[in-house]
Each structure stands twice: as C-alpha cells, then as structure tokens.
Amino acid sequence: MRIGIVGAGILGLAVARQMARAGAEVTVLEKEPRIAAHQTGHNSGVVHAGIYYQPGSLKATLCREGMAMLREYCAEHGLPYDEVGKLVVASTRAELPGLHRIAERARENGVPGIAELDAIGLREVEPHAVGVAAVHSPHTAITDFSAVARRLAADLAEAGGSVRLSRPVLAIKQTADDVAVAAGPERLTFDRLISCAGLGTDQVADLARAGGDVRIVPFRGEYYRLADPARGLVRGLIYPVPDPRYPFLGVHLTRRIDGEVLVGPNAVPALALEGYSWASASLRDLRRIVAWPGARRMAAEHWRTGLREVYGSLAKRAFVAAARRYVPELAPADLVRTQGGVRAQAVARDGRLLDDFVIDVRGRIVLVRNAPSPAATSSLAIARHIALTVPLTS
C-alpha cells in the first residue's frame, strides 16, 4: 500500500509513522526545507490534559488518549516531559461559574487529579499568583514538540518510509485506482493521500477538487517572554478562565521545557497564511480569506473582539496588564518580545469558529480540515484514529 502524506509537522509525521508501522510504503511531502517549520515549531510546548473540551467530542477523546500515548512515547525515547501542572484562575467572582464548569467538564473527561482551590490554595501551587479561586490540573505537562517530531521522522525512516523536503504539492489527480501527485520536480502515485497540511489545508483541498463548508482563517499568536529573574515568579502554567465563545484560551503564563516563561498568546487576524508579523502580509492570501463568506460573517459578528486583540498586539501595556492580573509582581521591563506563531483555524460558511477536530474523507484522499490545539498533544491518537479510516488495501 503506497500512502502519501502532505505536511511534515508533528501530525503528518505521527500519521506517517502509524501507517509505516502497519506495513504501508509511506512518503511524506513537505514544502519547507525542514520538518516542523510552522505550527509544530512555533508551539509553546503544553501537553494538554483535556480539561476544556466538550465531553464526547473528538478533541476530548483524542486529547486524553493522546496525552497518555505521548507521555509513554517520550519516556520510551528519552524525550523531555515534565508534569508542571496548570492553574486555571478566576480573578473575579463573576468568573466562578465558568471556572466550576471547567472543573465539571474536566471530571466528565476523566482528567485525573482535578482540584478546585480557593485563594489560599492556589497560592500553595503558585506562590506569586492571585485570584479568588482556581482549578488545578496537576498532570498537565510540557515537552518539546519539535524534538518529538524529529523522533517521529526517525521512526518513519527506520520503518522504511521517507520525508521529502522542499516538495510543495502542485497538482493532485484522483482516479478510481490511485492518486497522482506533482510535488516540486517529482511525479508520484499513491493508493491513498492524507493531507495534514495545517496552514496549507485549503490549497491542498482545492488541488484535490474537494470543496467544503470550512476554510482556514489564520490567527497570529504573539508572545512575550519573562526576563530573569522574573521567571522565578511562575512555577508551571497559569491560565485565565476562557471565553466560551472562542476556541482560544486567552493570554496566559507558560513555563517551557527550556526554562523560559512565555506570556501570551493573543489571537490577531493574520494578514497572510504564514503571517508571523504585521509586515508579512500577502494580498493573494488576503483575497482568499476575505472571499470566504464565513470569514466575513465572523468579522461582522466579532469585530469588537478583533479590535481589542489588535490593540493588544500594538500595545505592550495590554500584555503587561493581562499578566499582572494573575501575577501582580510583574513589571513592564520583565516582558521581552519573542517568537510567536500562526494558528490554522477552520471557520464554517456561517461564520462559526470550529472548535473540534475535522477529518474529511473524499474517496482515496483524507483531509484533516481542522487540527488546532491540542493537536500536538493528540497527534499519536489522531494518527491512530485516521489509520482506522484508511484501509491498508487497494
């Protein structure tokens, strides 16, 4: 069975490894000259425990399964994995109902060790944090997802598969018998093609003539890092109670596996699919984004929130204020601008921001249409899930 995978991020590599271990001949096509170049390589490194997600959803199920599989995988291969724990903090009493709902949802999802803490209890976990109450998830962890991706690529090679870099997919033709792909200078034929293209999802879908009712709208997530000695003010992960209208979690404080502490991200509409800064605008990408009715409907409904996010992007004091809400000892000089990322967020035709994973099967082609956070956490479980939908026979 010849299987092509589009995209050498952590999800594409996890799917490739899963298929190769099942006996398929696997080729990964990546347009960049390196693996993990986009969402995987710009990830904060949080291994989510599954506390937020709608019980019974793919996100909830695959996050819990994926976390367990990832913890085992990291232990097996000597990869970094540290259960630093997460606090979701209510800073006002008005946020308490939302906080209680998170605790209830976490328990429904089978997240172990969940505890509801008062103001004193949360300071026992994070001595420099403040709030009226918190939910503590002690098994939320951090890792290096780029290192995990490199190990997955090594596993793939050991199983006889290959990753072909600098191979942008230029054309796809599906027949009853196979899928022909033009990738850079190569012409390849597969029995199945699986797209894990992230920010390039729509381009691959268009080449495959697989229209649909969702499209990718990019959101840039910007970060600051804490300078020394302010890093010592944060032990693990400190999150706000999220706005249930959005699939974003709000500006939070995240200890990384390398010892850095990040503050962010916001969620700014990006001006290009790979728009890592305000300067990286693309008229071509903007035309594609604006042409999607869902993007226009989303903007019409949520423009006030969008303006606040843009203000936060341009004004450092907005980030400082967000961080000081939970760690008031922080000063403006403690925050230093650092690398951000771009989230591939699927938006439906009616303007809804899709929260769950979306996997679309079109004959011999499988399209991962929406795989935002916690896709990195869930990658091994998503790969197993996709393998069950792709028969390894012609």
C-alpha positions as CSV (number, residue, x, y, z in Angstrom):
1,M,0.0,0.0,0.0
2,R,1.5,3.3,-1.1
3,I,0.5,6.2,1.1
4,G,1.4,9.9,0.6
5,I,1.3,12.3,3.5
6,V,1.2,16.1,2.9
7,G,2.9,18.0,5.7
8,A,5.8,17.2,8.0
9,G,4.5,18.7,11.1
10,I,4.0,16.6,14.2
11,L,0.6,15.4,13.0
12,G,1.8,14.4,9.5
13,L,4.8,12.6,10.9
14,A,2.7,10.8,13.5
15,V,0.3,9.6,10.8
16,A,3.2,8.6,8.6
17,R,4.8,6.6,11.4
18,Q,1.5,4.9,12.2
19,M,1.0,3.9,8.6
20,A,4.5,2.7,8.1
21,R,4.4,0.5,11.2
22,A,1.3,-1.1,9.8
23,G,3.2,-2.1,6.7
24,A,2.5,0.7,4.2
25,E,5.1,2.3,1.9
26,V,4.9,5.9,3.2
27,T,6.2,9.1,1.6
28,V,5.9,12.5,3.4
29,L,5.9,15.6,1.2
30,E,6.9,18.9,2.9
31,K,7.1,22.2,1.1
32,E,9.6,23.6,3.5
33,P,13.4,22.7,3.7
34,R,12.9,21.3,7.3
35,I,10.3,19.5,9.3
36,A,8.1,21.2,12.0
37,A,8.6,24.5,10.3
38,H,5.2,26.1,11.1
39,Q,2.7,25.3,13.9
40,T,4.7,22.5,15.5
41,G,7.9,24.6,15.6
42,H,6.1,27.6,17.0
43,N,4.3,25.7,19.7
44,S,4.5,26.7,23.4
45,G,5.0,23.0,24.3
46,V,2.0,22.5,26.6
47,V,0.7,18.9,26.8
48,H,-3.0,19.4,27.5
49,A,-4.8,17.1,29.9
50,G,-8.2,17.6,28.3
51,I,-10.0,19.9,30.8
52,Y,-11.7,22.3,28.4
53,Y,-13.2,20.1,25.7
54,Q,-16.8,19.1,25.1
55,P,-17.3,15.6,26.5
56,G,-17.7,13.1,23.7
57,S,-16.0,15.3,21.1
58,L,-13.0,14.2,19.1
59,K,-10.9,16.7,20.9
60,A,-11.9,15.4,24.4
61,T,-11.4,11.7,23.4
62,L,-8.2,12.1,21.4
63,C,-6.6,14.6,23.8
64,R,-7.0,12.2,26.7
65,E,-5.7,9.2,24.6
66,G,-3.0,11.3,23.0
67,M,-1.6,12.6,26.3
68,A,-1.2,9.1,27.6
69,M,0.4,7.9,24.4
70,L,2.7,10.9,24.2
71,R,3.9,10.5,27.8
72,E,4.7,6.9,27.1
73,Y,6.4,7.8,23.8
74,C,8.6,10.5,25.5
75,A,9.6,8.1,28.3
76,E,10.5,5.4,25.7
77,H,12.7,7.7,23.7
78,G,14.2,9.8,26.4
79,L,12.4,13.0,25.3
80,P,11.7,15.8,27.8
81,Y,8.3,15.6,29.5
82,D,7.6,17.4,32.8
83,E,4.2,17.5,34.6
84,V,4.5,21.1,35.9
85,G,0.7,21.4,36.4
86,K,-1.8,24.0,35.3
87,L,-3.9,26.5,37.3
88,V,-7.0,28.0,35.6
89,V,-7.6,31.1,37.7
90,A,-10.8,33.1,38.3
91,S,-9.6,36.6,39.0
92,T,-13.2,37.8,40.0
93,R,-16.2,36.3,41.5
94,A,-18.0,36.8,38.2
95,E,-15.8,34.1,36.7
96,L,-16.6,31.5,39.2
97,P,-19.5,29.9,37.3
98,G,-17.2,29.4,34.3
99,L,-14.5,28.0,36.5
100,H,-16.9,25.5,38.0
101,R,-18.0,24.4,34.5
102,I,-14.4,23.7,33.6
103,A,-13.9,21.6,36.7
104,E,-17.1,19.6,35.9
105,R,-16.1,19.2,32.3
106,A,-12.6,18.0,33.3
107,R,-14.1,15.3,35.6
108,E,-16.5,14.2,32.8
109,N,-13.5,13.8,30.5
110,G,-11.7,11.7,33.1
111,V,-8.9,14.1,33.8
112,P,-7.1,12.8,36.9
113,G,-6.2,14.9,40.0
114,I,-8.6,17.8,39.3
115,A,-8.9,20.0,42.4
116,E,-10.9,23.2,43.0
117,L,-8.9,25.6,45.1
118,D,-9.7,28.8,47.0
119,A,-7.4,31.9,47.0
120,I,-5.2,30.4,49.7
121,G,-5.0,27.0,48.0
122,L,-4.0,28.4,44.6
123,R,-1.0,30.3,46.2
124,E,0.2,27.0,47.6
125,V,0.6,25.9,44.0
126,E,1.8,29.2,42.6
127,P,3.0,31.4,45.4
128,H,3.1,34.6,43.3
129,A,-0.3,34.2,41.7
130,V,-3.6,35.8,42.8
131,G,-7.2,35.1,42.2
132,V,-10.4,34.3,44.1
133,A,-10.3,30.6,43.1
134,A,-8.7,28.2,40.7
135,V,-8.9,24.7,39.1
136,H,-5.7,22.8,39.4
137,S,-4.7,20.1,36.8
138,P,-1.5,18.6,38.3
139,H,-0.8,16.3,35.3
140,T,-0.8,19.0,32.6
141,A,2.7,18.8,31.2
142,I,5.3,20.5,28.9
143,T,7.5,19.0,26.3
144,D,9.5,19.9,23.2
145,F,7.2,19.1,20.2
146,S,9.9,19.8,17.7
147,A,12.0,17.1,19.3
148,V,9.1,14.8,19.3
149,A,8.6,15.5,15.5
150,R,12.3,14.7,14.9
151,R,11.9,11.4,16.7
152,L,8.8,10.5,14.7
153,A,10.7,11.2,11.5
154,A,13.5,8.9,12.7
155,D,10.9,6.2,13.5
156,L,9.5,6.6,10.0
157,A,12.9,6.2,8.4
158,E,13.6,3.1,10.5
159,A,10.3,1.6,9.2
160,G,11.3,2.2,5.6
161,G,9.4,5.5,5.0
162,S,10.8,8.8,3.8
163,V,10.4,12.5,4.2
164,R,10.9,14.6,1.1
165,L,11.7,18.2,1.9
166,S,11.2,21.2,-0.4
167,R,8.4,19.3,-2.2
168,P,5.4,21.6,-2.4
169,V,2.3,19.9,-3.8
170,L,1.5,21.5,-7.1
171,A,-1.2,19.2,-8.5
172,I,-3.4,16.2,-7.4
173,K,-5.4,13.9,-9.6
174,Q,-7.6,11.2,-8.1
175,T,-8.9,8.3,-10.1
176,A,-10.7,5.1,-9.2
177,D,-7.4,3.3,-8.8
178,D,-4.9,5.8,-7.3
179,V,-3.9,9.4,-6.6
180,A,-1.3,11.1,-8.8
181,V,0.6,14.0,-7.1
182,A,3.0,16.5,-8.6
183,A,5.3,17.7,-5.7
184,G,8.1,20.0,-6.7
185,P,10.1,18.3,-9.5
186,E,8.6,14.9,-8.7
187,R,5.6,13.0,-10.0
188,L,4.4,10.4,-7.6
189,T,1.5,7.9,-7.4
190,F,-0.2,6.7,-4.2
191,D,-3.0,4.4,-3.3
192,R,-4.1,6.9,-0.6
193,L,-3.2,10.5,0.1
194,I,-3.6,12.1,3.6
195,S,-3.3,15.8,4.0
196,C,-2.0,17.2,7.3
197,A,-1.1,20.5,5.7
198,G,-2.1,22.9,8.5
199,L,-2.0,26.4,7.1
200,G,-1.9,24.9,3.6
201,T,-5.0,22.8,4.1
202,D,-7.2,24.8,1.7
203,Q,-4.7,24.8,-1.1
204,V,-4.4,21.0,-0.9
205,A,-8.2,20.7,-0.8
206,D,-8.5,22.9,-3.9
207,L,-5.9,20.9,-5.8
208,A,-7.9,17.7,-4.9
209,R,-11.1,19.4,-6.0
210,A,-12.5,18.8,-2.5
211,G,-14.6,21.8,-1.8
212,G,-16.4,22.0,1.5
213,D,-18.1,24.2,4.1
214,V,-15.0,25.1,6.1
215,R,-11.9,27.2,5.3
216,I,-8.8,28.1,7.2
217,V,-8.5,31.6,8.6
218,P,-5.1,32.3,10.1
219,F,-4.7,33.9,13.6
220,R,-1.4,35.1,14.8
221,G,-0.5,34.4,18.4
222,E,2.1,36.7,19.8
223,Y,4.2,36.2,22.9
224,Y,6.5,37.9,25.3
225,R,9.0,36.0,27.5
226,L,9.9,36.8,31.1
227,A,13.4,38.1,31.7
228,D,15.5,36.9,34.6
229,P,14.8,37.0,37.5
230,A,11.1,37.3,36.8
231,R,10.9,33.7,35.5
232,G,11.0,32.6,39.2
233,L,7.6,34.1,39.7
234,V,5.9,31.2,37.7
235,R,6.3,27.6,38.6
236,G,4.1,26.0,36.0
237,L,1.2,27.1,33.9
238,I,-1.3,29.9,34.8
239,Y,-4.3,30.3,32.6
240,P,-7.4,32.6,32.7
241,V,-11.0,31.3,32.6
242,P,-11.5,31.2,28.8
243,D,-14.3,33.0,26.9
244,P,-16.6,30.1,25.8
245,R,-17.4,32.0,22.6
246,Y,-14.0,31.3,21.2
247,P,-11.6,28.3,20.8
248,F,-8.7,30.4,22.1
249,L,-7.6,30.2,25.8
250,G,-6.6,33.8,26.4
251,V,-3.3,35.3,27.4
252,H,-1.6,33.0,29.9
253,L,1.8,32.3,31.5
254,T,3.6,29.2,30.3
255,R,6.8,27.7,31.6
256,R,8.6,26.0,28.8
257,I,10.8,22.9,28.8
258,D,13.9,25.1,28.3
259,G,13.1,27.1,31.4
260,E,11.7,30.2,29.6
261,V,8.4,31.5,30.7
262,L,6.0,32.8,27.9
263,V,3.3,35.4,28.3
264,G,0.6,35.0,25.5
265,P,-0.7,34.3,23.1
266,N,-3.3,36.8,21.8
267,A,-5.3,35.9,18.7
268,V,-4.8,38.5,16.0
269,P,-6.2,38.0,12.5
270,A,-3.1,37.4,10.4
271,L,-2.6,39.2,7.1
272,A,-1.2,36.0,5.4
273,L,-1.5,32.3,5.9
274,E,2.1,32.4,7.2
275,G,1.8,35.9,8.6
276,Y,4.1,35.8,11.6
277,S,4.3,39.6,11.8
278,W,2.3,42.7,10.6
279,A,4.9,43.1,7.9
280,S,4.3,39.6,6.4
281,A,1.1,40.5,4.5
282,S,0.1,38.7,1.3
283,L,-2.5,40.2,-1.0
284,R,-3.1,36.8,-2.5
285,D,-3.8,35.2,0.8
286,L,-5.9,38.1,2.0
287,R,-8.1,37.8,-1.1
288,R,-8.6,34.1,-0.5
289,I,-9.5,34.8,3.2
290,V,-11.9,37.7,2.5
291,A,-13.6,35.8,-0.3
292,W,-14.7,33.1,2.1
293,P,-18.3,34.1,3.3
294,G,-17.5,32.6,6.7
295,A,-14.6,34.9,7.3
296,R,-16.8,38.0,6.5
297,R,-19.6,36.8,8.8
298,M,-17.1,36.1,11.6
299,A,-15.6,39.6,11.2
300,A,-19.1,41.2,11.2
301,E,-20.0,39.4,14.5
302,H,-16.8,39.6,16.4
303,W,-15.1,42.9,15.1
304,R,-15.1,44.4,18.6
305,T,-13.1,41.5,20.0
306,G,-10.9,41.7,16.9
307,L,-10.1,45.4,17.6
308,R,-9.2,44.6,21.2
309,E,-6.8,41.8,20.0
310,V,-5.2,44.2,17.5
311,Y,-4.8,46.8,20.3
312,G,-3.1,44.1,22.4
313,S,-0.7,43.4,19.6
314,L,0.3,47.0,19.2
315,A,0.4,48.0,22.9
316,K,2.8,46.1,25.2
317,R,0.9,47.5,28.2
318,A,-2.1,45.3,27.3
319,F,0.1,42.2,27.7
320,V,1.5,43.5,30.9
321,A,-1.9,44.2,32.3
322,A,-3.1,40.7,31.3
323,A,-0.1,39.1,33.0
324,R,-0.3,41.3,36.1
325,R,-3.9,40.2,36.6
326,Y,-2.6,36.9,37.8
327,V,1.0,37.7,38.8
328,P,0.9,41.3,40.1
329,E,4.6,41.5,40.9
330,L,5.4,41.6,37.2
331,A,6.7,44.9,35.8
332,P,6.8,46.1,32.1
333,A,10.6,45.6,32.0
334,D,10.0,41.9,32.8
335,L,8.4,41.2,29.5
336,V,10.5,40.9,26.3
337,R,9.0,40.3,22.9
338,T,9.8,36.8,21.4
339,Q,8.7,34.5,18.6
340,G,5.1,33.9,18.0
341,G,3.1,31.5,15.8
342,V,0.1,31.3,13.4
343,R,-2.9,29.1,14.2
344,A,-4.7,27.4,11.3
345,Q,-8.3,28.0,12.5
346,A,-11.2,26.5,10.5
347,V,-14.2,28.8,10.0
348,A,-17.5,27.5,8.8
349,R,-19.5,29.1,6.0
350,D,-21.9,30.6,8.6
351,G,-19.0,32.3,10.4
352,R,-18.6,29.8,13.3
353,L,-15.1,29.1,14.5
354,L,-14.9,25.4,14.6
355,D,-13.7,24.0,17.9
356,D,-13.5,20.3,17.3
357,F,-11.1,18.4,15.0
358,V,-12.5,17.9,11.5
359,I,-11.4,15.0,9.3
360,D,-12.9,14.7,5.8
361,V,-12.6,11.6,3.7
362,R,-13.0,12.1,-0.1
363,G,-12.5,8.7,-1.9
364,R,-8.8,7.9,-1.7
365,I,-8.0,11.3,-0.1
366,V,-8.2,12.1,3.6
367,L,-8.2,15.8,4.5
368,V,-7.5,17.0,8.1
369,R,-9.5,20.2,7.8
370,N,-9.2,21.4,11.4
371,A,-6.5,20.4,13.9
372,P,-5.7,23.3,16.2
373,S,-4.6,22.9,19.8
374,P,-4.5,20.3,21.3
375,A,-3.5,18.6,18.0
376,A,0.2,18.3,19.1
377,T,-0.8,16.7,22.4
378,S,-3.3,14.4,20.5
379,S,-1.1,13.7,17.5
380,L,-0.4,10.0,18.2
381,A,-4.1,9.4,19.0
382,I,-5.2,11.3,15.9
383,A,-2.8,9.2,13.8
384,R,-4.4,6.0,15.2
385,H,-7.9,7.4,14.6
386,I,-7.0,8.2,10.9
387,A,-5.5,4.8,10.4
388,L,-8.8,3.2,11.3
389,T,-10.4,5.2,8.5
390,V,-7.8,4.4,5.8
391,P,-7.9,0.7,4.8
392,L,-4.4,-0.7,4.0
393,T,-5.7,-2.5,0.9
394,S,-6.3,-1.3,-2.6
